[in-house]
Amino acid sequence: MAKTVFGFPVLEQQDPEALGGFRAVARLGKGGMGQVFLALSPGGQPAAVKVIRGEFAADPEFRRRFAREVATAQKVRGAHLAPLLDADLENEQPWLASTYVAGPSLRDLVTGHGPLPAEQVTLLAWGIAHALSDIHAAEVVHRDLKPGNIMLDESGPKVIDFGIVKSLTQSATHHSGSTRIGTPLYMSPEQALGRPVGAASDLFGLGSTLYYLATGEEAFAAENQWAVAHRIVADHPDLGTLPAPLRELIAACLHKDPDQRPTPRQVQARCETDLGGTPFPGAWTTITGAHEAIRQRTGALRTLTAPAKRTGTDHREAPVTHPPTVLDASRRERAGATLPAPPGNTAGSVPSTPQNSSDTASKATATKNTGGSIPWGGVLATLILFALITNELWWPHVRQWLAEYTTQSTSTASPAQPGSLSENDLVACQNAGQAKNRASKRTAMGSSDEQNAQSDIEAVTVISNAAQQADDPTLRSQLSKLAADLQNEADAYSQRGRDRQAGRDTTMATNSIASAGRSIATDNWIFAYRPCPIVG
């Protein structure tokens, strides 16, 4: 049995120490394409790095096809995807790195806890369909959607290994003569028959996945792969025990005719009807077994990578020194600082930063020279009066700001006061702040709705990763909410873009953008004070 450390299989002596800028720290598993490693980027972010098997790497045609597909897949971004970060297909050992999702696969959840309730399956269907919509928008087909290729973290399901199956299977076909592509149990009828496949094939895989989540059984299980293929083409699974809405959704996805299957957007619309709206932040951790599984994975990840980031330990005999990052100096200065409470937090006061005697004396002198503290109430009143006199159009903005400030000040649902911030928390704050700043600046430049949506989605990916890396549970929750609010804004921008192209009224989408923007504004207190500022 392979030795493990903190739940991860340890590296073996023949394993590479570094792949490009990524430093391997543990094994994650082995698949048809090759060995997968848990690795750290130069900035200390975890990634899943897949090293391609030698027989594929030795095939020049495979390398050419694979390079094209990786280049396309790298352009795919979405809140429910684990995006490709980097790849080196010219290396003697070709590899590709994607964002590591610190959570269980959906197969792990069902294996450990049994079938999921219908409402939870519908919730997951919404997130997976969201991912497929982003994949198909880039003219990519996954071809191997299954429970094992869908991970779950605090911000929702994350689809992995998209857009990179075709080249692998074509190389295998060259040697085996088989024309089928994908995992047999989750193939579509057109895949099983060796016919060309399109986006609708992924919807069939979605139907088979949802059936497994709801029943704990494979939709087309049989004694061998040939019998499985026959059942996929000619048989129908028993859906009689499932509630009507979920039964109808799965049946629609499993239609034998690809032209009759719903699109990902239509699946999302069905799910929103059944759920009563879009999922709320934090909904994903209510899924059976998800909260504890995510907590264990994130805890194991932090325990494994924290020593590695500080000392270079990779749990082998010879440690590998990891070069310090640009942020190391500021981390050392700021480690141990505390996250402030939001404005109006009645649960506790903002911890003060220790000051030396000279700072205290300087502050006392400054106060004496100015005759006391600044009368902020008078300043605010003067500014409001000036706005009213100089430009009456300013008043709606002032009124909105006052309403938001009042809401924050009187809220009884203030988050719990967090404890001391670790280095991971500080880095998470900085990465999230930079991502949000970039998205805000691009939006302010008057970009198109499509560009604004893409900017928000890129920020969501970074902030979701930052939430995974944060040690403080309150900070993780706050960053997850910010990611959810940005995702809502991205969805609203995308909808307005589609409405404009179709010549439809854009009022509803515009209002949704404004509503999401207000929610994002109320998240700003996370970054309003040191030591967790927005760095732009």
N, C-alpha and C positions, 0 to 999 in steps of 0.2 A: 504493500500500500504506500502511496506517495506521501512523504512527510509534508505537513502543512504548518504554517505559521499565521496566527490570527485568522484562521479559516481559509487562507489562500495556499495552494500548493507551492512549495518553495522552488526556486530556480535550480536547475541541474547544471553540472559543470560544463556541459556542452552548449548550454544556452548562451545567446549573445548578451554581452553586458550593455551594449548601447546599439540603438537603431536610429541613425540620423541624430537628431537632437533629443531623442527619447531614451531614458535610462530604465531598463527593465528592473522590476523589483519583485515580481512573482509571476506565476503562471495562472491563467484563467481557464484554459480548456483547450481542446483540440477538435477541429472540425474537418470537413471534407477539403477545405482549402489549405489548411495548415495549422500551426500552433499559434495560440493567442496569448499575449503577455499583458500583464498590468504594468504600465510604465509611467514615468513622470516626464513631463515636458521640461524644457529649460527653466520655465517659470514655476515649476512645481505642481502643475495641474495634472491629475491622473488621466490616462488615456488607455484604450484597449488597442494594442498593436498586434496586427496579424501578419505573421511571416508565411509567405507562400511556399507550398511544398516544392521540393526539388524537381519532381518530374514535370510540373507545370512551368517552373522558372526556366527549365531547359528548352522549352518550346518557344521559338521566336514568334510564331503566329499568335500564341497565347499572349505574349508580352505586348504585342501591337494592339490586339483587341482590348486587352485589359487596361492598357494605358488610356485608350479612348473612353472606356466606360468609367474609369476612376475620375478622369477630367470632368466628365458630365456629372457624376455623382457628387463631386465636390461643390458644385453650384447649387445643390439642393439644400435648402434650409427650412426649418420649421420647428415650432415649439414641441412637437411630439416626435422628433427625430433625433437620433444620435449622429450628428453630422461627421463626415470625414474631415479630418484636420490636416493631414499631410500624407504623402506617399513617396516612395522611391522605388521605381520599377526598373531602374538601370543597375541597381545594386546586385551583387552576386546572390544575395538573399533578398529578393523583392519583399517589401512590406508596405502596409498601409495602416494609418492610425486614425481612430475615431474617438469621439468623446466617450469616456467611461461612465456608465450609468450605475450608481451605487444603490442597487435595489435588485429584487428578485425578477426572474422571468415569469411570465404568466403561467407557464407550465409548472414552474416551481411552486407557485401559489396553489394551484389546483392539486398538485401532488401532495403538498403538505397539509392542506385544509379542506380538500374536497370541492365539489361543484359550488359555484358562486350563485348568490341570489340573482333573480332576473334583473332587478334594478341596477345592480353592480355590473352585470354583463352589458346592459344598455349603456351605462356610463363609460365603460371601457370601449365599447363599439364607437362611441362619439369620438374619443381620442384617437383611436386607430384610423378611423375614417378621415380625421383631420390630417393625420400623417400621410395617408394615401393621396389625399387631395394635393398636398405639397409635392409629393413625389411625381404624380402624374402631370402637375403643372409644368414640371421641368422636362416633360416628355421622357420620363424614365418609368420602367416597369420593374417592380420588385422581383417577381417570379418565384419567391420562396417565402411568402408570408405564412407564419405559423406561430404557435404560442411560445416556442423557444427563441424566436427572433423578435420578441416584444418584451422589453424590460419595463419595470414600473418604479418610479421614484416619487418624491413628494409633489412634483409638478405634473404628474400624469404618465401615461404609457409612452415609451420611446421605441420606435421601430428601428432595428439595426440591420446591417448587411443589405441595404437596398441598392439596386442597380449594378451589383457586381457578381451576379450568379451566372449570367449568360456566357461569359467567356470561359469560366470554369467548366461549365457543362459542355460547351462545344469542344473543349480540349479533351474532356472525358469521352465524349461521343466519338471523337477521332480514333480513340484507342479501343472503345468497347462496341461501337456500332449502334448504341442506343440513341434514340431521338427524343427521349423524354427529358424534361428539364424540371428540377425542383424536387422537394421531398415527396415521395409517393402519396402519403396519406393526405397531403394538402394541395395536390395538383388540381387543376381545373380539367374539365373534359377535353378541351382543346390541347392542353399539355399532354394528357394521357394518350391522346391520339397522334401526338407528334406534329400537330398543326401550328401555324403561326399564332402567337399570343399577343394580346394587347392589354390595356389597362383593366378591362373587365375581368381578366384572369385573376387579378389580385382580389377582386371582390368575391370571387368564389372561395379563395383562400381565407378571406375574412369570414365568410359564412361557416366554413369548416372550423375555424378558430373559435367563433362564438358558440358553436354547438359543443365543442370540447369544454369551454369555460362553464357552460350552463349544465352539462350532464356529467362531466368527468370522463367521457368516453369519446373515442374517435368516431367521426361521422361515417366513415367508409372502411372500418376495420375489417380485415380478412386475413387468411392464413399466409398469403404471400403477396408480393408486389403485383403480380399479374392479376390475381383476384381483386386486389385493391383497385387497380386500373379499371377492371370490368365494372365494379360497383360504382365508381365515380362516373362512368359514362352512362350506365343503364339503370342504376338503382337510386332510391331516395331514402334518406335517414328518417327514423321515426321521430317526429316533432310533437307528437300528441300530448306529452307530459308538460310541455312548456306553456307559459301564459301567452295569450293571443298576440299582444303586440310584438313580443320577442320572437314568437313562432313565425309570424308573418315576415319579420325582418330577415330572419335566417333563411326562410324559404325563398325570399326574393333574391338573396345573394347566391343561393345554391341553384338558381335556374340553369338548366343545361345550355340554353341559348345565351351566349354572351351579350347579345343585343338587348335582352330582356332584363338584365341585371341592373340594379340602381347604380348611380354614380356615387362617389364618396360624399358629395354635397347633399345628395338626396338621403343618404344614410344618416348624415348629421341632422338633417331636418326632421327625420322620423324620430331620432333619439331625443331631440330637443322637445318635441311634442310629448313624448312619453315621460320625460324627466321634468317637464314644466319650465324649460329654459336651458340656458347653457350651464355647464358645471360651475359651481362656486369654488373659490380658492380653498384648498384643504379637503375637497371632496374625495380626492384620490386616496388619502390615508384612511378613509372609512371603509375601504374595501377589505374584506375578511383576510386577516393575516398580514396585510400590507404594512401597517404601522410598525409592528415589531420586526418584520423582515428588513424594512428599510433602515430602522434604527440599528440593527445588528450589522448590516452591510456598511453603513456609513461609519459606525464605530470601529469596525475592523479595519476599514480603509484608513481612517485617521491614525489608528494605532500603528499600522504597518508603515505608512508613508511619513509620519512625523519624524521618527529617527532618521529615515533616509534623507529627508530634506535638510536636516541639520548636520548630519555627520557623514552621509554617503553610504550608510550601511545598507547592503542588499541581501542580508541573511545568507551569505555564502562565506567561505573562509577568507577570501580577499575582498575587503571593502573597496568600493569605488567612490572616489571623492567627487561630489557633485559641485560644479562651479556655482559660486554665489550669484544671486540675481541682483538686479539694480536696486530692488526694494529692500535688500537685507539690512542696510544701515538704518533706514527709517523704521523697519520692523523692530529692531533691537531697542530703538529709542521709545517706541510706542507700545511695545508689548506690555500687557498688564493694565492698560488703560481701560476705562469703562465706557460702555455705550450709554449715552444720555437718554433720559426719558423724553417722550414727545411733549410739545407744548400742552400745558394744562394737565399733565399727568398727576393725579391726586394720590396715586399709589405710593409715590416716593419722590424725593427730590433728585435733581441731577447731581451726581457725585462731583465734587470739586477736584480740580487737579492740584496736586501738592505744589507749593511754591517755596522758593528759598527766601531768605530774609531780605535780600536786596530787591527781589520782585515785590515783596510785600511793602517795603519802604517806598519804592517808586510809585506803587499804586496809591499809597496813602498820600504821598506828596501831590500826585496828580489830582486826587479828589479834593485836597485842600485848596489847590490853585484854582480849581474850577468852581469852588464854592459849593460842592456837594454833587450828588448824582444827577445825571442828565434827566430832565423831565420828559420822559418818552411820551406820556399822554399828550402833553402840549405839542410835541413835535408831530405826532400822528394827526392831531386835530388841524394843525397848520397845513400839513400836506393835503389832507382831504379838502380843506377850504380852497387851497391853491388849485387843486384839480377841478373843483366845481367852477371856479372863476375862469380858468384858462381854457378848459375844454370839457364841456358837459358830457362828451362821449366817454370820458374816463370813469364816470360814476358807476356804470354797470360792473366794471372790473373791480372797483373799490368795494362795491356791495357784495360781489361774489367772494372777494378775499375776506371780508368781515364775516360772511356767513360760514365760510370754511373754518376761520379761526374760532368762531363761537362754538361750532360743532365740536372741534377738537378740544376746546377748553372745558366744555360741559359734559363731554362723553364719560360715561361710567364704565366703559369697556376698554379702558387703557390696558395695553399689554403689560405683562409682568416685568418688573425691573430686572434686566439681565445682570449677570455677574461680570467678572473680569474678562476682558477680551483677550483671546489668545492670538498668536501670530496668524493662525488660519482665519480668525475672524477679521483681523485687520486687512489681510490680503483679499478676503471675500468682499469687504466694504469697498476697497479701492477698485477692484475689478468691476464690481457692479456699478459703482459710480461712474467710472470711465465709460462703460457701455451705455448707460443711460444718457450721459452727456453727449456722446456721439449721435445717438438717435435723436435727441432733442435739437441738436445743431442742424442735422440734415433736414428735419421737419421744418425748422425755422427758415431754411433756405428756399422754401417755396417749391419743393420737389413734387413730383406727381404722386397720386394716391398709391400707385404700385410701388414707387421708390420708398415712400413713407412706410408702407406696410413691411417692405423688406428690411428697412432699417430697424423697425420695432422687433421683427422676428430675430434678427441678429442679436439685438440686445437681450431678448428673452432667453436665447441659448446661453449667453454668457452669464446672465444673472441666475438662471436655474442652476448652472454649474457652481456658481459662487455659493448659492444656498446649500448645495450638497457639501461643500467644503467647510462651511461655518461650524464651529464647535458649539456656540451658544444657541440653545433651542429657540429663544425669542427672536434672535437675528435671523435664523433659518426661516422661521414663519414669516417675518416681515419681508425678507427678500423673495420668498415664494409668492406673497401677495403682490409685490411689485411686478414680478414676472407675469402673473396672471392678468394684472391690469394692462400691462403693455401688450399682451396677447389679444386682449379684448379690443384695444385700440387698433392693432394690426388687422384684426378681422373686420373692424368697421371701415378702415381705409380700403381694404380689398373689396368689400361690398359696395362702397361708393364708386370705386373704379368700375366695377361690373355694371352698376346702375347707369353710369354715364355712357358706357359703351352701348348699352341696350336702349338708351334714350328714356330711361325711367326716372321718376322723381327721386331726388337724392336727399330729401329732407330727413327721412328717418335715419339714414346712414350718417348724415352730418351730425344729427343729435346724439347718435351713439358715440361718435368721435369725441364730441364735447364732454359727454358723460364720463367716458374713459379717461379723458384728460384731467377732469376734476378728481377722479380717484387717484390718478398718478400724482397729482399735486399734493394730496393728503399723505402720500407716502414719503414726501420729500424730507420729513423730519429725520428720517434714518440717516440722511447725509448732511443734515444742516449744521451739525456741530463736530468739532474734533473730539476724538481721534478717528472719526469715520466720515470724512468729508467727500464730496464729489471732487474728483481730481480731473480737470479738463484742460 
